[in-house]
Amino acid sequence: MVHGGRSEDFLPMTPDQVHRRGWDVVDVVFVTGDAYVDHPSFAMAILGRTLEAAGFRTAILSQPDWRSCQPWRQFGRPRICFAVSAGNMDSMVNHYTANRKRRNDDAYSPGGRIGLRPDRATLAYCQRAREAYPGVPVIAGGIEASLRRLAHYDYWSNKVRRSILMDAKPDLLVYGMGERVLVEIVRRLASGEPVKNLRDLRGTAYRVGAKEPLPEPLVREARPLCLGSTSVEPAPERGSESEPAAQLIALPSQVETLVLPSYEEVSTSKEAFARMTALAYRETNPYNARRLVQYHGPEAVVVNPPDLPLAEAEMDWIYGLPFTRRAHPSYQEPIPALQVVETSVQIVRGCPGGCSFCSLALHEGRIVQNRSERSIVGEVRRLAHMPGFSGVISDLGGPTANVYRMHCRRPQLQARCRRLSCLHPTICRFFSVDHQPLLGLLRRVRNVRGVRRVLAASGVRMDLARRQPEYVEELARHHVGGHLKVAPEHTDPKVLELMKKPPIEEFEEFRRVFESASRRAGLEQYLTPYFIAGHPGSSLRSMVELACYLKRSGLRPQQVQDFLPTPGTLSTCMYWTSLDPLTGQSVYVPRRGRERRWQRALLQYWKPENYFDVRAALEEAGRQDLIGDGPECLIPAKPPAEARRQRRDPTRSDSIQPATAGRGAEDNFADLEKLPSDLSSEAPSKRISSGYRPGRKTARRRQAGM
């Protein structure tokens, strides 16, 4: 597609662009660690456009130099507040590989350049905002703030850190997607309410000082986003037929309070940390969640219940805003992350799967939120008329491509439900798995003039899809570009249970159905299965069995993932505590860097560069029977020439392929060189641009000027 455009079509990024709009003051300065891309897949775009549509003058402060507060002053004193986000990814995941080395690129920066945001960006950005204009409210949000709202294990410092509220000290934290809550905050601040009066909003968290009493446990909903808008129909009331999952649910204004183990407890006791995680996870259903309180010394962090799911009309209103779907014209280099999603269309939010290693449940929630067919088809038509459109919709989906309009059929039960997954250990009998609404939508989108192909690049939930043969037939015939992503993750039943993933038999059955459908369509198509190495519970023996399964099945995955403990997830709790927080049972955790490397190598046992690691793994596991020339062997007895050359090459890279953003799984080595206990968010740019590796002797020599 054609990039560029007029700066007037975007939210202002400079004082000159503010003045050209005739503004004498900016209401909200939105600070982000990402390059400004005006596409609904980017947080600053969707939140900035929402604020703009609500009538607030919003400027984007993108990737500011955090070493000074001067960039925060360029628009003058904001009339209402600063809104701060580290970006679409946690800044530490964005910066470091699992072996704790600096990544070589940043997909959310121009040209993929690194060094344009600090480590722990939320902390640095909030600090500079307070320094620039004391007294202006600072509202923090985004994935980094959401996942760190309570005390959490931080892989990069290898310790339990305090809530981000204690370190960043924003006036209020918005967790989750946040459009409705952020607009309500700005509305109430604009009306003259002090920021402390906003502590009653769902989807927010805040810090209570040592001398402050805990407020009354009162919560209220933000007003619907499209209230007063003439562009869409009003949001339906809860209980209408268009919102079946919310029928008859009455929400009290006063909620119960649940006190979690304190920071001091969870930082010294792994049993307390596991208990905290289990308690917090069971309070993620917005219809019955309690208010959480966690003490940090004499102070406390308070987390209100999650915001309610967006109504269909609100989803339509948000995605109907005038996005240009382009990077700001001031950038001379492409933004790699935009190239992946430029022609994608999001149709749902939320994921009912509840996988243990995934952060979606903590951020988007478990309840599926849908757009209307009219809204989706309208966006596809606008996309088809954009200059340079190739005719291919790269993805029509969301967290998962095949959960459109799936919901709980018993709202009264949903209001009491505390299951962490609608699909595990089995698909809930009250959960609708009907694919007919999705099939109807796909047929309409395929018939839009100018559209040649509509792909399901999000991947599909196999246990749902295989129960609808008609969907698999149309998927194979029309919506796969040669390869379809699926995520069996492992073969060991115990590991899959810990992951909250279905048995491997679900993958095998789906594979059979999909390959049969592809043959009937006369197409040569393949599944791209994702597997994770190093997840808690995964032993060397279980990975050897997985490698044998791959050989028997004729699968050679080209992309593999190594588990990365991202803040807040169940799997991260297992990694830190060696306990399953839901059962209290002990869990084996592969921590040695050597074993982690072996596990990853077993997933690609056929690659010459992995030969010696695979051989060492098989010998360690006592499976020398798999070394040789027999049909069941994984590797030959003698190393191939390429393996010997790789071993002699001192420049050989052992870097790990990162997992897809949003799935929460990456590589992870625990016993490699340790990071400093607290990575500086103000590391000099010279070190960053030269490939700074925290903890290396060469880095320390450079720092000392040697």
DOVO-100785 format. One line per 3 residues: number of its first residue (from 1); their letters; for each residue x negated, y, z negated of C-alpha. Coordinates in steps of 0.25 Angstrom, whole numbers, plus 5000, padded with zeros to 4 digits. Example, Ala and Ser with C-alpha at 12.3 -4.5 7.8 and 13.67 -1.06 7.14 Angstrom:
2
1) AS) 4951,4982,4969 | 4945,4996,4971
END
This chain:
706
1) MVH) 5000,5000,5000 | 4996,5014,5002 | 4990,5021,4990
4) GGR) 4989,5035,4985 | 5000,5045,4987 | 5003,5059,4981
7) SED) 4999,5062,4966 | 5013,5069,4965 | 5019,5055,4966
10) FLP) 5012,5050,4953 | 5012,5055,4939 | 5002,5066,4937
13) MTP) 4988,5061,4933 | 4981,5075,4933 | 4984,5089,4927
16) DQV) 4985,5094,4942 | 4996,5084,4945 | 5003,5088,4932
19) HRR) 5003,5102,4937 | 5008,5099,4951 | 5020,5093,4945
22) GWD) 5023,5106,4938 | 5021,5101,4924 | 5016,5110,4913
25) VVD) 5014,5098,4903 | 5014,5083,4904 | 5024,5075,4895
28) VVF) 5016,5062,4894 | 5002,5059,4898 | 5001,5044,4901
31) VTG) 4987,5039,4898 | 4984,5026,4905 | 4971,5017,4907
34) DAY) 4975,5013,4921 | 4974,5021,4934 | 4988,5028,4937
37) VDH) 4995,5019,4947 | 5010,5023,4949 | 5015,5009,4950
40) PSF) 5025,5002,4940 | 5015,4991,4937 | 5006,5002,4930
43) AMA) 5010,5007,4916 | 5007,5022,4918 | 5015,5022,4930
46) ILG) 5028,5015,4925 | 5027,5023,4912 | 5023,5036,4918
49) RTL) 5034,5035,4928 | 5044,5032,4918 | 5041,5044,4909
52) EAA) 5041,5053,4922 | 5055,5048,4925 | 5060,5050,4911
55) GFR) 5056,5065,4913 | 5042,5066,4907 | 5030,5072,4913
58) TAI) 5020,5061,4913 | 5005,5062,4917 | 4996,5050,4919
61) LSQ) 4982,5050,4912 | 4976,5038,4919 | 4962,5032,4914
64) PDW) 4958,5044,4907 | 4943,5046,4902 | 4945,5041,4888
67) RSC) 4932,5047,4883 | 4939,5061,4881 | 4952,5066,4878
70) QPW) 4951,5076,4890 | 4959,5068,4900 | 4971,5067,4890
73) RQF) 4971,5082,4890 | 4972,5084,4905 | 4987,5085,4906
76) GRP) 4988,5094,4893 | 4995,5090,4881 | 5006,5080,4884
79) RIC) 5020,5086,4880 | 5025,5072,4875 | 5014,5061,4873
82) FAV) 5003,5053,4879 | 5006,5039,4883 | 4994,5030,4883
85) SAG) 4992,5016,4890 | 4979,5008,4892 | 4985,5004,4905
88) NMD) 4991,4991,4911 | 4981,4982,4904 | 4975,4982,4890
91) SMV) 4962,4990,4892 | 4953,4979,4886 | 4959,4968,4895
94) NHY) 4957,4978,4907 | 4942,4980,4903 | 4937,4967,4898
97) TAN) 4936,4953,4904 | 4938,4941,4894 | 4923,4940,4892
100) RKR) 4924,4955,4887 | 4916,4961,4899 | 4921,4973,4906
103) RND) 4930,4970,4918 | 4924,4975,4931 | 4937,4982,4936
106) DAY) 4950,4988,4931 | 4962,4985,4940 | 4969,4997,4934
109) SPG) 4958,5007,4938 | 4955,5014,4951 | 4946,5005,4959
112) GRI) 4946,4995,4947 | 4936,5003,4940 | 4933,5000,4926
115) GLR) 4930,5010,4914 | 4942,5019,4917 | 4949,5016,4903
118) PDR) 4944,5013,4889 | 4944,5000,4881 | 4957,5000,4872
121) ATL) 4962,5011,4881 | 4974,5014,4872 | 4966,5018,4861
124) AYC) 4957,5028,4869 | 4969,5034,4876 | 4977,5036,4863
127) QRA) 4965,5042,4856 | 4962,5052,4868 | 4977,5056,4868
130) REA) 4977,5060,4854 | 4964,5067,4855 | 4968,5075,4867
133) YPG) 4981,5080,4861 | 4984,5077,4846 | 4998,5076,4843
136) VPV) 5003,5071,4857 | 5010,5057,4855 | 5002,5046,4860
139) IAG) 5010,5034,4865 | 5002,5021,4868 | 5007,5010,4877
142) GIE) 5003,5000,4887 | 4999,4985,4887 | 4987,4988,4878
145) ASL) 4995,4995,4868 | 5006,4985,4868 | 4997,4973,4866
148) RRL) 4990,4980,4855 | 5001,4985,4847 | 4999,4976,4835
151) AHY) 4985,4971,4829 | 4979,4962,4840 | 4968,4954,4844
154) DYW) 4958,4961,4853 | 4950,4952,4861 | 4939,4962,4865
157) SNK) 4936,4966,4851 | 4939,4952,4846 | 4947,4957,4834
160) VRR) 4961,4960,4829 | 4963,4975,4832 | 4973,4984,4826
163) SIL) 4986,4988,4833 | 4983,4998,4844 | 4991,5008,4837
166) MDA) 4981,5009,4826 | 4969,5011,4835 | 4975,5020,4847
169) KPD) 4985,5027,4837 | 4996,5031,4847 | 5008,5037,4842
172) LLV) 5017,5026,4847 | 5014,5013,4855 | 5023,5008,4866
175) YGM) 5022,4993,4869 | 5028,4986,4881 | 5031,4992,4894
178) GER) 5036,5005,4888 | 5043,5013,4898 | 5056,5015,4890
181) VLV) 5049,5017,4877 | 5039,5027,4882 | 5050,5036,4888
184) EIV) 5058,5036,4875 | 5045,5040,4867 | 5042,5051,4877
187) RRL) 5057,5056,4877 | 5057,5056,4862 | 5044,5063,4861
190) ASG) 5049,5073,4871 | 5061,5076,4862 | 5052,5080,4851
193) EPV) 5052,5067,4842 | 5039,5064,4835 | 5032,5052,4840
196) KNL) 5034,5045,4826 | 5049,5046,4828 | 5047,5036,4840
199) RDL) 5043,5024,4832 | 5057,5018,4833 | 5056,5014,4848
202) RGT) 5055,5000,4852 | 5043,4996,4860 | 5034,5005,4851
205) AYR) 5023,5003,4840 | 5017,5014,4831 | 5007,5015,4820
208) VGA) 5012,5019,4806 | 5002,5026,4797 | 4998,5022,4783
211) KEP) 5007,5032,4776 | 5019,5031,4785 | 5030,5022,4782
214) LPE) 5035,5012,4792 | 5047,5018,4800 | 5061,5011,4799
217) PLV) 5062,4999,4809 | 5071,5007,4819 | 5069,5005,4834
220) REA) 5077,5011,4845 | 5077,5009,4860 | 5071,5018,4870
223) RPL) 5082,5024,4879 | 5083,5017,4893 | 5073,5023,4903
226) CLG) 5084,5026,4914 | 5093,5033,4904 | 5098,5045,4912
229) STS) 5091,5041,4925 | 5099,5042,4937 | 5090,5033,4946
232) VEP) 5095,5020,4940 | 5107,5015,4933 | 5107,5016,4917
235) APE) 5100,5005,4910 | 5111,4995,4906 | 5114,4993,4891
238) RGS) 5110,4981,4884 | 5120,4970,4886 | 5124,4973,4900
241) ESE) 5123,4962,4911 | 5111,4968,4917 | 5103,4966,4905
244) PAA) 5107,4951,4901 | 5095,4949,4891 | 5100,4961,4882
247) QLI) 5114,4958,4881 | 5121,4960,4867 | 5107,4963,4860
250) ALP) 5109,4973,4850 | 5096,4979,4845 | 5096,4985,4831
253) SQV) 5089,4999,4828 | 5082,4993,4816 | 5073,4981,4817
256) ETL) 5065,4972,4808 | 5051,4975,4804 | 5041,4964,4805
259) VLP) 5027,4966,4798 | 5016,4959,4805 | 5003,4955,4798
262) SYE) 4994,4967,4797 | 4982,4971,4805 | 4973,4967,4793
265) EVS) 4979,4953,4793 | 4979,4950,4807 | 4965,4955,4809
268) TSK) 4960,4946,4798 | 4969,4934,4799 | 4971,4926,4812
271) EAF) 4984,4920,4806 | 4989,4933,4803 | 4986,4938,4818
274) ARM) 4994,4926,4823 | 5006,4928,4814 | 5006,4943,4819
277) TAL) 5006,4939,4833 | 5017,4929,4832 | 5026,4939,4824
280) AYR) 5023,4950,4834 | 5026,4941,4846 | 5040,4937,4840
283) ETN) 5044,4952,4840 | 5043,4954,4855 | 5058,4952,4858
286) PYN) 5064,4967,4859 | 5077,4962,4854 | 5073,4956,4841
289) ARR) 5059,4961,4838 | 5055,4967,4825 | 5047,4979,4822
292) LVQ) 5032,4975,4819 | 5023,4981,4809 | 5009,4978,4807
295) YHG) 5000,4985,4797 | 4986,4990,4799 | 4981,4993,4786
298) PEA) 4990,5004,4780 | 4996,5008,4794 | 5006,5000,4802
301) VVV) 5009,4997,4817 | 5024,4996,4820 | 5029,4989,4833
304) NPP) 5043,4992,4836 | 5051,4981,4843 | 5049,4980,4859
307) DLP) 5057,4989,4868 | 5069,4982,4874 | 5068,4977,4888
310) LAE) 5070,4987,4900 | 5084,4987,4906 | 5085,4984,4921
313) AEM) 5088,4998,4924 | 5076,5003,4916 | 5067,4994,4924
316) DWI) 5073,4999,4937 | 5071,5013,4933 | 5057,5011,4929
319) YGL) 5053,5004,4942 | 5061,5014,4950 | 5052,5025,4946
322) PFT) 5044,5032,4958 | 5031,5024,4957 | 5022,5026,4969
325) RRA) 5015,5012,4966 | 5002,5019,4969 | 4989,5023,4962
328) HPS) 4988,5038,4959 | 4982,5044,4971 | 4970,5050,4963
331) YQE) 4964,5036,4963 | 4954,5033,4974 | 4953,5019,4971
334) PIP) 4964,5008,4971 | 4969,5003,4958 | 4968,4988,4958
337) ALQ) 4979,4985,4949 | 4989,4992,4958 | 4985,4984,4970
340) VVE) 4990,4972,4963 | 5004,4977,4960 | 5006,4988,4970
343) TSV) 5017,4981,4978 | 5023,4973,4966 | 5037,4975,4960
346) QIV) 5040,4972,4945 | 5053,4966,4943 | 5053,4962,4928
349) RGC) 5046,4965,4915 | 5044,4955,4904 | 5040,4941,4904
352) PGG) 5048,4930,4896 | 5036,4920,4896 | 5029,4925,4884
355) CSF) 5015,4919,4887 | 5006,4919,4875 | 4994,4926,4883
358) CSL) 5003,4936,4890 | 5005,4951,4885 | 5018,4953,4892
361) ALH) 5027,4949,4881 | 5020,4960,4872 | 5022,4970,4883
364) EGR) 5033,4968,4893 | 5041,4958,4884 | 5048,4945,4886
367) IVQ) 5061,4950,4891 | 5062,4951,4906 | 5066,4965,4911
370) NRS) 5071,4966,4926 | 5072,4976,4937 | 5085,4976,4945
373) ERS) 5084,4971,4960 | 5088,4984,4965 | 5076,4991,4958
376) IVG) 5066,4980,4962 | 5071,4980,4977 | 5070,4995,4977
379) EVR) 5056,4995,4972 | 5052,4985,4983 | 5059,4994,4994
382) RLA) 5051,5006,4989 | 5039,4998,4989 | 5042,4993,5003
385) HMP) 5042,5007,5008 | 5029,5011,5002 | 5018,5014,5012
388) GFS) 5008,5003,5014 | 5018,4992,5008 | 5013,4978,5013
391) GVI) 5027,4972,5012 | 5022,4963,5000 | 5028,4965,4986
394) SDL) 5016,4959,4978 | 5024,4955,4966 | 5039,4955,4962
397) GGP) 5038,4952,4948 | 5033,4956,4934 | 5026,4948,4923
400) TAN) 5032,4936,4930 | 5038,4936,4944 | 5050,4927,4941
403) VYR) 5057,4932,4928 | 5066,4942,4935 | 5079,4943,4927
406) MHC) 5076,4932,4918 | 5082,4934,4904 | 5088,4928,4891
409) RRP) 5102,4924,4893 | 5105,4925,4879 | 5103,4940,4874
412) QLQ) 5107,4937,4860 | 5097,4926,4859 | 5086,4935,4865
415) ARC) 5089,4945,4855 | 5084,4935,4844 | 5074,4927,4852
418) RRL) 5060,4927,4848 | 5054,4918,4858 | 5041,4923,4864
421) SCL) 5044,4917,4877 | 5057,4914,4885 | 5049,4903,4893
424) HPT) 5041,4896,4883 | 5041,4885,4877 | 5052,4883,4887
427) ICR) 5061,4893,4895 | 5072,4898,4885 | 5085,4892,4889
430) FFS) 5091,4906,4888 | 5081,4913,4897 | 5087,4915,4911
433) VDH) 5077,4909,4922 | 5086,4912,4934 | 5077,4917,4946
436) QPL) 5089,4921,4955 | 5088,4936,4951 | 5074,4935,4955
439) LGL) 5077,4927,4968 | 5087,4938,4972 | 5077,4949,4969
442) LRR) 5066,4942,4978 | 5075,4940,4989 | 5079,4955,4989
445) VRN) 5065,4960,4988 | 5061,4951,5000 | 5071,4957,5009
448) VRG) 5066,4972,5006 | 5062,4978,5019 | 5047,4979,5020
451) VRR) 5044,4968,5010 | 5037,4956,5016 | 5033,4948,5003
454) VLA) 5037,4948,4989 | 5027,4941,4980 | 5028,4936,4966
457) ASG) 5014,4939,4961 | 5018,4940,4946 | 5018,4925,4946
460) VRM) 5030,4916,4942 | 5034,4910,4929 | 5034,4895,4934
463) DLA) 5043,4889,4923 | 5054,4899,4927 | 5051,4898,4942
466) RRQ) 5051,4883,4944 | 5065,4882,4938 | 5071,4890,4950
469) PEY) 5067,4883,4963 | 5073,4893,4971 | 5064,4904,4966
472) VEE) 5052,4896,4968 | 5056,4893,4982 | 5058,4908,4985
475) LAR) 5045,4911,4978 | 5037,4902,4986 | 5043,4906,4999
478) HHV) 5043,4921,4997 | 5035,4926,4985 | 5022,4920,4985
481) GGH) 5010,4925,4992 | 5002,4912,4993 | 5000,4911,4978
484) LKV) 5009,4912,4966 | 5004,4915,4952 | 5008,4906,4941
487) APE) 5003,4904,4927 | 5002,4890,4921 | 4990,4895,4913
490) HTD) 4986,4881,4907 | 4990,4866,4907 | 4988,4863,4892
493) PKV) 5002,4862,4885 | 4996,4868,4872 | 4989,4880,4879
496) LEL) 5002,4882,4887 | 5010,4882,4874 | 5001,4893,4868
499) MKK) 5002,4901,4881 | 5017,4900,4881 | 5016,4894,4895
502) PPI) 5025,4883,4902 | 5019,4869,4903 | 5010,4866,4915
505) EEF) 5021,4858,4921 | 5029,4870,4924 | 5017,4875,4933
508) EEF) 5017,4861,4940 | 5032,4861,4943 | 5031,4875,4948
511) RRV) 5020,4872,4957 | 5027,4860,4963 | 5039,4869,4965
514) FES) 5032,4881,4971 | 5023,4872,4980 | 5035,4865,4985
517) ASR) 5042,4878,4988 | 5030,4884,4995 | 5029,4872,5004
520) RAG) 5044,4873,5008 | 5041,4888,5011 | 5030,4884,5020
523) LEQ) 5020,4892,5012 | 5006,4888,5006 | 5007,4894,4992
526) YLT) 5000,4892,4979 | 5001,4894,4964 | 4991,4903,4957
529) PYF) 4991,4897,4943 | 4985,4905,4932 | 4978,4897,4921
532) IAG) 4972,4903,4908 | 4959,4898,4901 | 4955,4901,4887
535) HPG) 4969,4903,4881 | 4971,4899,4867 | 4973,4884,4866
538) SSL) 4966,4881,4879 | 4954,4872,4876 | 4943,4867,4885
541) RSM) 4950,4854,4887 | 4963,4860,4891 | 4956,4868,4901
544) VEL) 4949,4856,4907 | 4963,4850,4908 | 4968,4862,4915
547) ACY) 4956,4861,4925 | 4960,4847,4928 | 4974,4851,4930
550) LKR) 4970,4862,4940 | 4962,4851,4947 | 4973,4841,4948
553) SGL) 4983,4852,4952 | 4974,4857,4963 | 4974,4871,4957
556) RPQ) 4962,4881,4957 | 4966,4894,4951 | 4958,4905,4956
559) QVQ) 4962,4915,4945 | 4961,4910,4930 | 4963,4917,4917
562) DFL) 4956,4917,4904 | 4964,4921,4892 | 4961,4935,4886
565) PTP) 4967,4938,4873 | 4975,4951,4876 | 4980,4958,4863
568) GTL) 4993,4953,4857 | 4997,4940,4864 | 4999,4927,4858
571) STC) 4987,4921,4865 | 4978,4931,4860 | 4983,4928,4846
574) MYW) 4979,4914,4848 | 4966,4918,4853 | 4962,4926,4841
577) TSL) 4968,4917,4830 | 4968,4903,4836 | 4982,4902,4832
580) DPL) 4995,4901,4839 | 5003,4913,4833 | 5016,4906,4836
583) TGQ) 5013,4893,4829 | 5001,4896,4820 | 4994,4884,4826
586) SVY) 4979,4884,4829 | 4975,4887,4844 | 4962,4883,4851
589) VPR) 4956,4896,4857 | 4944,4895,4866 | 4935,4906,4862
592) RGR) 4921,4902,4867 | 4917,4910,4879 | 4911,4897,4885
595) ERR) 4924,4889,4883 | 4932,4901,4889 | 4923,4901,4901
598) WQR) 4925,4886,4903 | 4940,4886,4902 | 4940,4897,4913
601) ALL) 4931,4889,4922 | 4939,4876,4920 | 4951,4884,4927
604) QYW) 4942,4885,4939 | 4934,4872,4938 | 4931,4871,4953
607) KPE) 4923,4884,4954 | 4908,4882,4955 | 4905,4894,4946
610) NYF) 4913,4887,4935 | 4906,4873,4936 | 4897,4874,4924
613) DVR) 4908,4880,4915 | 4918,4869,4919 | 4907,4858,4917
616) AAL) 4904,4864,4903 | 4919,4864,4900 | 4921,4850,4904
619) EEA) 4909,4845,4896 | 4914,4853,4884 | 4928,4847,4885
622) GRQ) 4922,4832,4887 | 4928,4831,4901 | 4915,4827,4909
625) DLI) 4925,4818,4917 | 4929,4830,4925 | 4915,4833,4930
628) GDG) 4911,4825,4942 | 4916,4821,4956 | 4929,4814,4952
631) PEC) 4943,4819,4957 | 4946,4823,4943 | 4933,4831,4940
634) LIP) 4933,4846,4939 | 4919,4848,4943 | 4908,4840,4950
637) AKP) 4896,4834,4942 | 4886,4843,4949 | 4888,4858,4949
640) PAE) 4891,4864,4963 | 4880,4873,4969 | 4889,4885,4967
643) ARR) 4890,4882,4952 | 4875,4882,4951 | 4873,4895,4959
646) QRR) 4883,4901,4950 | 4877,4897,4937 | 4863,4902,4942
649) DPT) 4869,4916,4946 | 4867,4925,4935 | 4877,4935,4940
652) RSD) 4889,4925,4940 | 4901,4931,4934 | 4909,4924,4924
655) SIQ) 4920,4935,4924 | 4934,4930,4921 | 4946,4933,4930
658) PAT) 4956,4942,4922 | 4970,4938,4920 | 4981,4945,4927
661) AGR) 4985,4958,4919 | 4998,4955,4911 | 4996,4940,4909
664) GAE) 4987,4942,4897 | 4977,4931,4900 | 4962,4934,4903
667) DNF) 4949,4928,4901 | 4943,4928,4887 | 4929,4924,4881
670) ADL) 4929,4925,4866 | 4914,4922,4862 | 4907,4931,4873
673) EKL) 4901,4944,4868 | 4910,4952,4859 | 4915,4966,4862
676) PSD) 4912,4976,4851 | 4923,4976,4841 | 4929,4988,4847
679) LSS) 4927,4992,4861 | 4925,5007,4863 | 4935,5013,4872
682) EAP) 4925,5024,4875 | 4915,5016,4882 | 4906,5024,4891
685) SKR) 4911,5023,4906 | 4896,5020,4910 | 4897,5007,4902
688) ISS) 4910,5003,4908 | 4907,5006,4922 | 4894,4998,4921
691) GYR) 4902,4986,4916 | 4900,4987,4901 | 4901,4974,4894
694) PGR) 4904,4976,4879 | 4895,4969,4870 | 4883,4966,4880
697) KTA) 4869,4970,4875 | 4867,4977,4888 | 4879,4986,4885
700) RRR) 4873,4989,4871 | 4860,4993,4877 | 4867,5002,4887
703) QAG) 4875,5008,4876 | 4862,5011,4868 | 4855,5017,4880
706) M) 4845,5005,4882
END
